[in-house]
């Protein structure tokens, strides 16, 4: 696992740069892939990733 996969901020920036506001849907799909009652590092990372993506896309909307 490289350091980009361990840092949700960097991964979120990559997603938003590549997909724009659709990055929210992509991050949400990652979360939805986990069973609801599951708790794991991977799910925690996906939740942090979604939060970062939402923050970044919100900033994109403010620039326009």
Buried (B, 14 or more C-beta within 10 A) or exposed (E): EEEEEEBBBBBBBEBBEEBEBEBBEBBBEBBEEBEEEEEEEEBEBBBBBBBBBBEBBEEEEEEE
